């Protein structure tokens, strides 16, 4: 049995990430409305992911020091509210501000949601519990394109304001349960203080050589973990944002939205498989296998046609996202005394670094064409394999 709060956190994760699934679908309409270049489209992706990412480590540090659980309901509301404004805007600058407001809402939810999930999880099921939390986000990303298509069917961008309602409902639920969240967090803080006092008493008189070595190992491992997540995010975000442009122009697929949904929803399957796999065989093995399968699936997805396109879209989406929960738990084990910071780094900063790649790819697309960009995305997972092989075994080497 899993703690019911894990499922609730997963529900909130689904709602907050639905907004992120909506944005790629409305981006072509916004680009047409405002006459944007591919580079400007990339900046929209950057504004969304960077605002939802770069602030997360900061919020993670604050989360480790203070109780800021109120950010969860606030984040749930802002994630939809910011996107609701995009249909009313006629300026590129204001569009970026609205997208960033939505991103800030996403940033507000993730560190606290993943932290609470970690605190109520059994250690032996940490990967599986984080998978449940992550599945919510994957579902939200997958539902987003369908939800966007549904809303746009009423009156185009003028009806996109409907994206605010799921976040508003979820925010009210979380506000009602906020006292219970605070009780869990207070119990954790008290337990943490007690353990620190006991560790100090036990550790008196021991040398610091081993601790110093462990600290260096953790820092180098954290660097490579963030690099891995950045590579994964570059491939994932690049495909999500450029599928709607590439397949109509070069593969004669008039409505590529279904491919985006297949690709994103496949991440749910990947997450469900990845967490338990890491609990049994170790996170590093999961990271390596994920990128191997990605190399073997992304390139065919781009170049084949007919029946094989959705099949390889599903395989690629499953493989890429299978390590989402794995990397979160890996980071939390690297920084056991700062799980808020670890969550913010893995879920936020590293993802933001990957989103920079979307803007770079936009520049390449403007100058050399989309086919080159898609080929780059096809081969990039090979770099992820190399990075994963450098990481230590998370089940023992850095504990």
PAKEMAR-569095 format. One record per residue: residue number from 1; residue in three letters; y negated, x, z negated of N, C-alpha, C in turn. Coordinates in steps of 0.1 Angstrom, whole numbers. Atoms other than C-alpha are relative to their C-alpha. Layout:
<nunus>
> drenpa/loke/n_y/n_x/n_z/ca_y/ca_x/ca_z/c_y/c_x/c_z
> NUM/Ala/Y/X/Z/Y/X/Z/Y/X/Z
...
</nunus>
This chain:
<nunus>
> drenpa/loke/n_y/n_x/n_z/ca_y/ca_x/ca_z/c_y/c_x/c_z
> 1/Unk/12/8/0/0/0/0/-13/9/0
> 2/Unk/13/-7/-1/-35/11/8/-11/-8/-8
> 3/Unk/10/6/8/-65/4/-14/-8/-10/9
> 4/Unk/7/10/-9/-83/-28/0/-14/5/4
> 5/Unk/13/-5/-4/-116/-9/0/0/9/12
> 6/Unk/-2/-8/-12/-102/14/27/-2/-9/12
> 7/Unk/1/9/-11/-99/-16/50/-14/-6/1
> 8/Unk/14/4/-1/-134/-28/41/-9/10/6
> 9/Unk/8/-11/-6/-148/6/49/3/1/15
> 10/Unk/-4/0/-14/-129/4/82/-7/-11/8
> 11/Unk/8/11/-6/-145/-30/89/-14/4/3
> 12/Unk/13/-4/-1/-179/-16/83/-2/10/11
> 13/Unk/0/-11/-10/-171/14/105/1/-7/14
> 14/Unk/-1/7/-13/-161/-10/133/-13/-7/4
> 15/Unk/13/7/-3/-194/-30/131/-11/10/4
> 16/Unk/10/-10/-3/-216/1/130/2/7/13
> 17/Unk/-3/-8/-12/-199/18/159/0/-9/12
> 18/Unk/1/9/-11/-199/-14/180/-13/3/8
> 19/Unk/13/-3/-6/-236/-6/187/1/12/9
> 20/Unk/-1/-11/-8/-226/28/200/8/-2/12
> 21/Unk/-8/4/-11/-201/12/223/-8/-8/10
> 22/Unk/9/8/-8/-228/-11/236/-9/8/9
> 23/Unk/11/-8/-7/-253/16/246/4/5/14
> 24/Unk/-4/-5/-13/-233/32/275/0/-11/11
> 25/Unk/-1/11/-10/-229/-2/292/-14/-5/4
> 26/Unk/14/5/-3/-266/-12/290/-8/12/6
> 27/Unk/7/-12/-5/-277/24/300/-3/-1/15
> 28/Unk/3/1/-15/-273/19/338/-11/-11/2
> 29/Unk/10/11/-2/-294/-14/335/-14/5/-5
> 30/Unk/13/-6/4/-321/5/315/-5/10/9
> 31/Unk/4/-10/-10/-320/33/340/-6/-6/12
> 32/Unk/6/7/-11/-326/9/368/-13/-7/-3
> 33/Unk/13/7/3/-353/-10/350/-11/10/-2
> 34/Unk/10/-9/2/-372/21/341/0/12/10
> 35/Unk/-1/-10/-10/-362/42/371/2/14/-5
> 36/Unk/-3/-12/7/-346/70/351/9/10/9
> 37/Unk/-9/-10/-6/-330/103/363/12/1/-8
> 38/Unk/-12/-3/8/-296/115/352/-3/8/-13
> 39/Unk/4/-7/12/-313/139/329/-6/-9/-11
> 40/Unk/6/9/10/-333/111/312/11/-9/-6
> 41/Unk/-11/7/5/-300/92/309/7/8/-11
> 42/Unk/-6/-9/10/-286/122/291/-8/1/-12
> 43/Unk/9/-1/12/-316/123/268/2/-13/-8
> 44/Unk/-3/12/8/-308/87/258/13/2/-8
> 45/Unk/-12/-3/7/-273/98/249/-3/9/-12
> 46/Unk/4/-10/10/-288/127/230/-7/-6/-11
> 47/Unk/8/7/10/-313/105/212/9/-8/-9
> 48/Unk/-9/8/8/-285/82/201/9/8/-9
> 49/Unk/-10/-8/8/-259/107/190/-7/10/-9
> 50/Unk/7/-10/9/-284/133/176/-6/-7/-12
> 51/Unk/6/7/11/-302/107/155/11/-5/-10
> 52/Unk/-11/5/9/-269/94/142/8/12/-6
> 53/Unk/-8/-11/4/-256/129/137/-7/11/-8
> 54/Unk/6/-11/7/-281/155/127/-5/-3/-14
> 55/Unk/4/4/13/-292/136/97/11/-2/-10
> 56/Unk/-12/2/8/-257/131/84/3/11/-10
> 57/Unk/-2/-10/10/-253/165/67/-10/-1/-12
> 58/Unk/11/1/11/-286/159/48/4/-12/-9
> 59/Unk/-4/11/8/-274/125/37/13/3/-8
> 60/Unk/-12/-4/7/-240/141/28/-3/8/-13
> 61/Unk/5/-7/12/-258/165/4/-5/-9/-10
> 62/Unk/5/10/9/-277/137/-11/11/-9/-7
> 63/Unk/-11/8/4/-245/117/-14/8/7/-11
> 64/Unk/-7/-8/10/-229/146/-34/-7/0/-13
> 65/Unk/9/-1/12/-258/146/-58/-4/-13/-6
> 66/Unk/5/13/5/-269/110/-61/8/-11/6
> 67/Unk/-6/12/-5/-256/75/-57/-9/-7/10
> 68/Unk/8/6/-11/-270/63/-23/9/-10/8
> 69/Unk/-9/10/-7/-243/36/-15/-8/-11/7
> 70/Unk/8/10/-6/-272/13/-6/-2/3/15
> 71/Unk/1/-4/-14/-273/32/27/10/-7/9
> 72/Unk/-10/7/-9/-242/14/39/-5/-13/5
> 73/Unk/5/12/-5/-257/-21/41/-12/2/9
> 74/Unk/12/-3/-8/-290/-7/54/4/6/14
> 75/Unk/-4/-6/-13/-272/14/81/7/-11/9
> 76/Unk/-7/10/-8/-251/-16/92/-11/-9/7
> 77/Unk/11/8/-6/-283/-36/98/-7/7/11
> 78/Unk/8/-8/-10/-303/-9/116/8/4/12
> 79/Unk/-8/-4/-12/-274/1/139/-1/-11/11
> 80/Unk/2/11/-10/-277/-33/157/-14/-3/3
> 81/Unk/14/3/-2/-314/-39/152/-7/9/10
> 82/Unk/6/-9/-9/-324/-8/170/3/-3/15
> 83/Unk/-4/3/-14/-304/-17/201/-5/-13/4
> 84/Unk/5/13/-4/-316/-53/200/-14/1/5
> 85/Unk/14/-2/-5/-351/-39/206/0/5/15
> 86/Unk/1/-7/-14/-341/-21/239/-2/-10/11
> 87/Unk/2/10/-10/-341/-54/258/-15/-4/2
> 88/Unk/13/5/0/-377/-60/249/-10/11/4
> 89/Unk/9/-12/-2/-391/-25/258/-2/3/15
> 90/Unk/3/-4/-14/-408/-14/290/-5/15/1
> 91/Unk/5/-14/0/-415/22/281/12/9/-4
> 92/Unk/-11/-9/3/-391/52/281/-1/6/-14
> 93/Unk/3/-5/13/-407/66/250/4/-9/-11
> 94/Unk/-4/10/10/-403/34/230/15/-3/1
> 95/Unk/-15/1/-1/-367/31/244/7/10/-9
> 96/Unk/-7/-11/8/-358/65/228/-2/-3/-15
> 97/Unk/2/3/14/-374/54/195/9/-11/-5
> 98/Unk/-9/11/4/-354/22/195/15/5/-1
> 99/Unk/-13/-6/0/-322/41/203/2/9/-12
> 100/Unk/-1/-9/12/-329/66/175/0/-8/-13
> 101/Unk/-1/8/12/-335/38/150/14/-5/-2
> 102/Unk/-14/4/1/-300/25/158/8/12/-5
> 103/Unk/-7/-12/4/-287/60/155/-1/4/-15
> 104/Unk/3/-2/14/-303/64/121/8/-9/-9
> 105/Unk/-8/9/7/-285/33/110/15/4/-1
> 106/Unk/-13/-5/-1/-252/48/121/2/12/-10
> 107/Unk/0/-12/9/-260/80/102/0/-5/-15
> 108/Unk/1/5/14/-267/60/70/14/-5/-5
> 109/Unk/-13/6/4/-232/44/70/11/10/-2
> 110/Unk/-12/-8/-1/-208/72/79/3/9/-13
> 111/Unk/-3/-8/11/-211/97/50/5/-7/-12
> 112/Unk/-4/8/11/-209/71/23/13/-8/2
> 113/Unk/-12/7/-3/-182/51/40/12/9/0
> 114/Unk/-11/-9/0/-160/81/46/3/6/-14
> 115/Unk/-1/-6/14/-167/94/10/8/-10/-8
> 116/Unk/-7/10/8/-156/61/-6/14/-2/4
> 117/Unk/-14/0/-5/-125/60/16/8/11/-6
> 118/Unk/-7/-12/6/-116/95/4/3/-2/-14
> 119/Unk/-1/1/14/-122/87/-32/11/-10/-4
> 120/Unk/-10/10/4/-99/56/-32/14/3/6
> 121/Unk/-13/-3/-7/-71/73/-12/9/9/-8
> 122/Unk/-10/-9/6/-39/89/-24/0/13/7
> 123/Unk/1/-13/-7/-39/127/-17/11/1/11
> 124/Unk/-11/-1/-9/-5/124/0/-2/-9/13
> 125/Unk/3/9/-11/-19/97/23/-14/2/5
> 126/Unk/14/-2/-3/-53/112/29/-3/-1/15
> 127/Unk/1/1/-15/-48/116/67/1/-15/5
> 128/Unk/-2/13/-4/-34/81/71/-11/-10/-5
> 129/Unk/12/9/5/-62/65/49/-12/2/9
> 130/Unk/12/-3/-8/-89/83/69/3/-6/15
> 131/Unk/-3/6/-13/-71/71/101/-4/-15/0
> 132/Unk/4/14/1/-76/35/89/-15/-2/1
> 133/Unk/15/0/-1/-113/42/84/-4/3/14
> 134/Unk/4/-4/-13/-115/59/117/3/-11/11
> 135/Unk/-4/10/-10/-97/31/136/-10/-10/1
> 136/Unk/11/10/0/-125/8/126/-11/4/10
> 137/Unk/10/-6/-9/-149/31/144/4/-1/15
> 138/Unk/-6/0/-14/-126/34/175/0/-15/5
> 139/Unk/0/14/-4/-123/-4/176/-14/-5/4
> 140/Unk/13/4/-2/-160/-8/174/-5/6/14
> 141/Unk/3/-6/-13/-165/17/203/6/-7/12
> 142/Unk/-7/7/-10/-139/-2/223/-5/-14/2
> 143/Unk/5/13/-1/-153/-36/215/-14/-1/6
> 144/Unk/14/-1/-5/-188/-25/223/-3/-4/14
> 145/Unk/2/4/-14/-185/-26/261/3/-14/3
> 146/Unk/-4/14/-2/-168/-60/260/-11/-9/-5
> 147/Unk/10/7/7/-194/-73/236/-13/0/8
> 148/Unk/12/-2/-9/-222/-59/258/0/-9/12
> 149/Unk/-2/8/-12/-208/-75/289/-1/-15/-3
> 150/Unk/1/14/5/-205/-109/270/-15/-3/-1
> 151/Unk/14/3/2/-242/-107/259/-8/0/13
> 152/Unk/8/-2/-13/-255/-95/293/3/-12/9
> 153/Unk/-4/11/-9/-237/-125/309/-10/-12/-2
> 154/Unk/9/11/2/-263/-149/294/-13/2/8
> 155/Unk/13/-2/-7/-296/-134/307/-3/14/1
> 156/Unk/2/-14/-1/-291/-97/312/-5/7/-12
> 157/Unk/6/-8/12/-311/-73/290/-7/-9/-9
> 158/Unk/8/9/9/-331/-103/277/9/-6/-11
> 159/Unk/-9/5/10/-300/-114/257/7/10/-8
> 160/Unk/-7/-10/7/-290/-81/243/-4/0/-15
> 161/Unk/4/1/14/-308/-90/210/12/-5/-8
> 162/Unk/-11/5/8/-275/-107/200/8/11/-7
> 163/Unk/-8/-11/6/-261/-73/191/-4/2/-15
> 164/Unk/4/-2/14/-280/-75/158/8/-9/-10
> 165/Unk/-6/10/9/-259/-104/143/12/6/-7
> 166/Unk/-11/-6/7/-226/-85/135/-5/9/-12
> 167/Unk/5/-10/10/-245/-58/116/-7/-8/-12
> 168/Unk/7/8/11/-266/-84/97/11/-7/-9
> 169/Unk/-11/7/8/-234/-103/86/6/11/-9
> 170/Unk/-7/-11/8/-217/-70/75/-9/5/-11
> 171/Unk/9/-6/10/-248/-58/57/-1/-10/-12
> 172/Unk/1/9/11/-249/-90/36/13/1/-9
> 173/Unk/-13/-1/7/-212/-86/27/0/13/-9
> 174/Unk/1/-12/8/-218/-50/16/-10/0/-11
> 175/Unk/9/2/11/-248/-59/-4/6/-7/-12
> 176/Unk/-6/8/10/-228/-84/-23/10/9/-8
> 177/Unk/-10/-8/6/-201/-58/-31/-5/14/-5
> 178/Unk/6/-13/4/-225/-29/-39/2/3/-14
> 179/Unk/-3/-4/14/-220/-31/-77/14/5/-2
> 180/Unk/-14/-6/1/-183/-25/-72/1/14/6
> 181/Unk/0/-13/-6/-189/4/-49/-6/10/-10
> 182/Unk/6/-9/10/-212/19/-76/9/4/-11
> 183/Unk/-9/-2/11/-186/15/-102/10/11/3
> 184/Unk/-9/-10/-5/-161/36/-81/-7/14/0
> 185/Unk/7/-13/-1/-187/63/-75/-3/6/-14
> 186/Unk/3/-5/14/-197/65/-112/13/6/-6
> 187/Unk/-13/-5/6/-160/69/-122/3/14/6
> 188/Unk/-2/-13/-7/-157/98/-96/-8/11/-6
> 189/Unk/9/-10/5/-187/116/-109/4/4/-14
> 190/Unk/-4/-3/14/-175/114/-145/13/9/0
> 191/Unk/-13/-8/-2/-140/127/-134/-3/14/4
> 192/Unk/4/-13/-5/-157/155/-115/-6/9/-11
> 193/Unk/6/-7/11/-177/166/-145/10/5/-10
> 194/Unk/-11/-4/9/-146/167/-167/8/11/5
> 195/Unk/-8/-10/-7/-126/187/-142/-8/14/0
> 196/Unk/7/-13/0/-154/213/-139/0/7/-13
> 197/Unk/-1/-6/13/-155/218/-176/13/6/-3
> 198/Unk/-13/-6/3/-118/223/-178/3/12/9
> 199/Unk/-2/-12/-9/-118/247/-148/-7/12/-5
> 200/Unk/8/-11/6/-145/267/-165/7/7/-11
> 201/Unk/-8/-6/11/-124/271/-196/12/7/4
> 202/Unk/-13/-7/-4/-92/280/-178/-3/13/7
> 203/Unk/4/-11/-8/-110/304/-155/-7/12/-7
> 204/Unk/7/-11/7/-126/325/-181/8/13/-1
> 205/Unk/-7/-13/0/-117/362/-178/7/4/12
> 206/Unk/-6/-3/-12/-103/360/-143/-10/7/10
> 207/Unk/8/-7/-10/-116/382/-115/-4/-10/11
> 208/Unk/6/9/-11/-137/367/-86/5/4/14
> 209/Unk/-3/-5/-13/-120/386/-58/7/-10/8
> 210/Unk/-7/11/-8/-96/358/-48/-9/-11/4
> 211/Unk/9/11/-3/-123/332/-50/-10/4/11
> 212/Unk/9/-5/-11/-146/354/-28/7/0/13
> 213/Unk/-7/0/-13/-119/358/-2/2/-15/5
> 214/Unk/-2/14/-4/-112/320/-2/-13/-5/6
> 215/Unk/13/5/-4/-149/313/2/-3/5/14
> 216/Unk/2/-5/-14/-151/335/33/9/-7/10
> 217/Unk/-10/7/-8/-120/319/47/-5/-14/3
> 218/Unk/4/13/-2/-134/285/42/-12/-1/9
> 219/Unk/12/0/-8/-168/293/58/4/3/15
> 220/Unk/-4/-3/-14/-152/308/89/8/-11/6
> 221/Unk/-8/12/-5/-127/279/92/-9/-11/3
> 222/Unk/10/11/-3/-156/254/89/-7/2/13
> 223/Unk/7/-3/-12/-174/271/117/9/-4/12
> 224/Unk/-9/3/-11/-144/269/140/4/-15/1
> 225/Unk/-3/15/0/-137/233/129/-11/-7/7
> 226/Unk/11/6/-6/-172/223/139/-1/3/14
> 227/Unk/0/-3/-15/-169/241/172/10/-8/7
> 228/Unk/-11/9/-6/-137/222/179/-5/-14/2
> 229/Unk/5/13/-1/-154/189/171/-11/-1/11
> 230/Unk/11/0/-10/-184/198/193/6/0/14
> 231/Unk/-7/0/-13/-160/205/223/6/-14/2
> 232/Unk/-6/13/-1/-142/173/217/-10/-11/3
> 233/Unk/11/10/-2/-174/153/215/-7/2/13
> 234/Unk/6/-2/-13/-188/169/246/9/-7/11
> 235/Unk/-9/6/-9/-157/158/266/-1/-16/-1
> 236/Unk/0/15/3/-156/123/250/-13/-7/4
> 237/Unk/13/6/-3/-193/115/252/-3/1/15
> 238/Unk/2/-1/-14/-195/129/287/7/-10/9
> 239/Unk/-7/10/-7/-168/107/300/-5/-14/-2
> 240/Unk/5/13/3/-181/76/283/-13/-3/7
> 241/Unk/13/3/-6/-216/80/297/0/1/15
> 242/Unk/0/-2/-15/-207/91/332/10/-8/8
> 243/Unk/-10/9/-7/-177/68/340/-8/-11/7
> 244/Unk/6/11/-7/-201/39/348/-8/5/12
> 245/Unk/8/-5/-12/-220/61/373/10/6/10
> 246/Unk/-9/-8/-9/-191/82/388/10/-9/8
> 247/Unk/-10/7/-7/-164/56/396/-5/-10/10
> 248/Unk/6/8/-11/-186/31/415/-4/8/12
> 249/Unk/5/-8/-11/-201/59/436/10/8/7
> 250/Unk/-9/-9/-7/-171/81/443/15/-5/0
> 251/Unk/-14/4/0/-139/61/436/1/-15/4
> 252/Unk/1/14/-5/-150/26/449/5/-10/-11
> 253/Unk/-3/10/11/-145/9/415/-13/-6/-4
> 254/Unk/13/7/1/-173/-17/414/-3/-3/-15
> 255/Unk/3/3/14/-169/-26/377/8/9/-9
> 256/Unk/-8/-10/8/-159/5/357/0/-3/-15
> 257/Unk/1/3/14/-167/-12/324/14/-1/-7
> 258/Unk/-13/1/6/-130/-19/319/7/13/-3
> 259/Unk/-5/-13/2/-122/18/322/-6/6/-13
> 260/Unk/6/-5/13/-147/26/294/7/-7/-12
> 261/Unk/-6/7/11/-131/-1/272/14/5/-2
> 262/Unk/-14/-5/1/-95/12/280/-1/14/-7
> 263/Unk/2/-14/6/-107/48/272/-3/0/-15
> 264/Unk/4/1/14/-123/38/239/10/-7/-9
> 265/Unk/-10/7/8/-97/13/227/12/9/-2
> 266/Unk/-12/-9/1/-70/39/234/-2/10/-12
> 267/Unk/2/-8/11/-87/59/207/6/-6/-13
> 268/Unk/-6/7/11/-74/33/182/14/5/-2
> 269/Unk/-14/-5/0/-38/43/191/0/14/-4
> 270/Unk/0/-14/3/-47/79/190/-3/3/-15
> 271/Unk/3/-2/14/-62/76/155/12/-4/-9
> 272/Unk/-12/4/8/-32/57/142/11/10/0
> 273/Unk/-11/-10/-1/-9/84/154/-5/13/-6
> 274/Unk/5/-13/5/-31/114/145/0/2/-15
> 275/Unk/1/-2/14/-36/108/108/14/2/-6
> 276/Unk/-13/-2/6/1/103/98/7/13/5
> 277/Unk/-6/-12/-5/11/132/121/-5/12/-8
> 278/Unk/6/-12/7/-13/156/103/5/0/-14
> 279/Unk/-5/0/14/0/144/69/14/6/0
> 280/Unk/-14/-5/0/36/154/80/1/14/5
> 281/Unk/-2/-13/-7/31/184/103/-12/9/-2
> 282/Unk/12/-8/1/-4/197/95/-11/-3/10
> 283/Unk/11/3/-9/-38/192/110/-2/9/12
> 284/Unk/2/-10/-11/-39/224/131/9/-4/11
> 285/Unk/-9/4/-11/-8/213/151/-5/-12/7
> 286/Unk/6/12/-6/-25/180/157/-11/3/9
> 287/Unk/11/-4/-8/-56/197/170/4/6/13
> 288/Unk/-5/-7/-12/-37/219/194/6/-10/10
> 289/Unk/-7/10/-9/-15/191/208/-10/-9/7
> 290/Unk/10/10/-5/-45/168/212/-7/6/13
> 291/Unk/7/-6/-11/-63/193/235/9/3/12
> 292/Unk/-9/-3/-11/-32/202/255/2/-13/8
> 293/Unk/-2/13/-7/-26/165/263/-13/-4/7
> 294/Unk/13/3/-6/-63/161/271/-2/8/13
> 295/Unk/1/-8/-13/-62/190/297/9/-7/10
> 296/Unk/-9/5/-10/-32/173/313/-3/-14/4
> 297/Unk/3/14/-3/-48/138/314/-14/-2/6
> 298/Unk/14/2/-5/-86/141/320/-1/3/15
> 299/Unk/2/-4/-14/-84/159/353/7/-10/10
> 300/Unk/-6/10/-9/-59/134/369/-8/-13/-1
> 301/Unk/8/12/1/-80/105/355/-11/0/10
> 302/Unk/12/-1/-9/-110/118/375/4/-1/14
> 303/Unk/-3/-2/-14/-91/125/407/9/-10/7
> 304/Unk/-9/9/-5/-64/100/411/-6/-14/3
> 305/Unk/6/13/-3/-68/64/423/11/-11/-3
> 306/Unk/-9/11/2/-52/30/419/6/-2/-14
> 307/Unk/-6/3/13/-27/23/391/-2/12/-10
> 308/Unk/1/-11/9/-30/58/377/-13/2/-7
> 309/Unk/13/-2/6/-67/56/369/0/-6/-14
> 310/Unk/0/5/14/-64/32/339/11/6/-9
> 311/Unk/-11/-7/8/-31/49/328/-5/13/-6
> 312/Unk/5/-13/6/-47/83/325/-12/-1/-8
> 313/Unk/11/3/9/-78/68/310/5/-3/-14
> 314/Unk/-6/3/13/-56/55/282/6/12/-6
> 315/Unk/-5/-13/6/-38/88/277/-11/9/-4
> 316/Unk/11/-9/4/-70/108/277/-7/-5/-12
> 317/Unk/7/6/12/-87/84/252/9/1/-12
> 318/Unk/-9/-2/11/-56/85/230/0/14/-5
> 319/Unk/-1/-14/4/-54/123/230/-13/5/-7
> 320/Unk/13/-5/5/-91/130/225/-3/-4/-14
> 321/Unk/4/6/13/-96/107/195/10/1/-10
> 322/Unk/-11/-1/10/-63/114/178/-3/9/-11
> 323/Unk/3/-10/11/-79/142/158/-13/-4/-7
> 324/Unk/13/4/6/-110/122/147/2/0/-16
> 325/Unk/-2/1/14/-96/114/112/5/14/-5
> 326/Unk/-5/-13/4/-78/148/111/-11/10/-3
> 327/Unk/11/-10/2/-110/168/114/-8/-4/-12
> 328/Unk/8/4/12/-127/147/87/7/5/-13
> 329/Unk/-8/-4/12/-99/153/62/1/15/-1
> 330/Unk/0/-15/-1/-97/190/73/-13/5/-7
> 331/Unk/13/-5/5/-134/194/65/-1/-3/-15
> 332/Unk/0/3/14/-131/176/32/8/9/-9
> 333/Unk/-9/-9/8/-103/199/21/-6/14/0
> 334/Unk/7/-13/0/-124/229/31/-11/0/-10
> 335/Unk/11/2/10/-153/216/9/4/-10/-10
> 336/Unk/-4/10/9/-135/198/-19/-10/-4/-11
> 337/Unk/11/3/10/-166/200/-42/-12/-7/7
> 338/Unk/11/6/-7/-189/186/-15/5/-9/12
> 339/Unk/-6/8/-10/-170/159/3/-10/-8/8
> 340/Unk/11/7/-7/-202/141/12/-6/9/11
> 341/Unk/5/-10/-10/-215/172/30/10/2/11
> 342/Unk/-11/-2/-10/-181/178/47/0/-12/9
> 343/Unk/-1/12/-9/-181/142/60/-12/0/9
> 344/Unk/12/0/-8/-217/145/72/1/10/11
> 345/Unk/-1/-11/-10/-210/178/90/10/-4/11
> 346/Unk/-10/3/-10/-178/167/107/-4/-13/8
> 347/Unk/3/13/-7/-189/131/116/-14/1/6
> 348/Unk/13/0/-5/-225/140/122/-5/12/8
> 349/Unk/6/-12/-7/-238/175/130/8/5/12
> 350/Unk/-8/-5/-11/-209/186/151/0/-9/12
> 351/Unk/1/10/-11/-209/154/171/-13/1/7
> 352/Unk/13/-2/-6/-246/159/176/0/12/10
> 353/Unk/0/-12/-9/-240/193/190/8/-3/13
> 354/Unk/-8/4/-12/-214/179/214/-9/-8/9
> 355/Unk/9/9/-9/-240/153/226/-10/8/8
> 356/Unk/9/-8/-8/-263/181/237/7/3/14
> 357/Unk/-7/-2/-12/-236/187/263/-3/-11/10
> 358/Unk/3/11/-9/-243/153/278/-13/2/7
> 359/Unk/13/-2/-7/-279/162/285/1/12/10
> 360/Unk/-2/-11/-9/-268/195/300/7/-4/12
> 361/Unk/-8/5/-12/-243/177/322/-9/-9/8
> 362/Unk/9/8/-8/-271/153/332/-9/9/9
> 363/Unk/8/-9/-8/-292/183/345/9/5/11
> 364/Unk/-9/-5/-11/-261/196/364/2/-11/10
> 365/Unk/-2/11/-10/-255/162/379/-12/-2/9
> 366/Unk/12/1/-8/-291/160/391/-1/10/11
> 367/Unk/2/-11/-9/-289/193/408/12/3/9
> 368/Unk/-12/-4/-8/-253/197/419/10/-12/2
> 369/Unk/-8/12/-3/-238/162/418/10/-3/-12
> 370/Unk/-9/5/10/-216/141/395/15/6/1
> 371/Unk/-14/-5/-1/-182/154/409/1/14/-8
> 372/Unk/-1/-12/7/-189/189/395/0/-2/-15
> 373/Unk/0/4/14/-198/174/361/14/-5/-5
> 374/Unk/-13/5/4/-165/155/360/10/10/0
> 375/Unk/-9/-11/0/-146/186/369/-1/9/-12
> 376/Unk/3/-8/12/-162/205/341/7/-7/-12
> 377/Unk/-6/8/11/-151/177/317/15/1/1
> 378/Unk/-14/-1/-1/-116/180/331/6/13/-5
> 379/Unk/-5/-13/5/-112/217/322/-5/4/-14
> 380/Unk/6/-4/13/-133/218/290/10/-1/-12
> 381/Unk/-9/0/11/-104/208/267/8/13/-2
> 382/Unk/-6/-13/1/-89/242/274/-7/9/-11
> 383/Unk/7/-7/11/-116/257/252/3/-5/-14
> 384/Unk/-4/6/12/-106/233/225/13/6/-5
> 385/Unk/-13/-6/3/-71/247/226/-1/14/-7
> 386/Unk/2/-13/5/-83/282/220/-6/0/-14
> 387/Unk/6/1/13/-105/272/191/10/-5/-11
> 388/Unk/-10/5/10/-77/252/174/10/10/-4
> 389/Unk/-10/-10/4/-54/281/175/-5/11/-10
> 390/Unk/6/-9/9/-79/302/155/0/-5/-14
> 391/Unk/0/6/13/-79/277/126/12/3/-8
> 392/Unk/-12/-2/8/-57/283/96/7/-13/-3
> 393/Unk/-8/12/4/-30/259/84/-6/-7/-12
> 394/Unk/7/7/10/-48/233/64/9/-5/-12
> 395/Unk/-8/4/11/-18/226/43/2/11/-11
> 396/Unk/-3/-10/10/-18/259/24/-10/12/0
> 397/Unk/6/-13/-1/-38/289/37/-14/0/-7
> 398/Unk/14/-1/6/-73/279/24/0/-8/-13
> 399/Unk/0/8/13/-62/259/-7/-1/10/-12
</nunus>
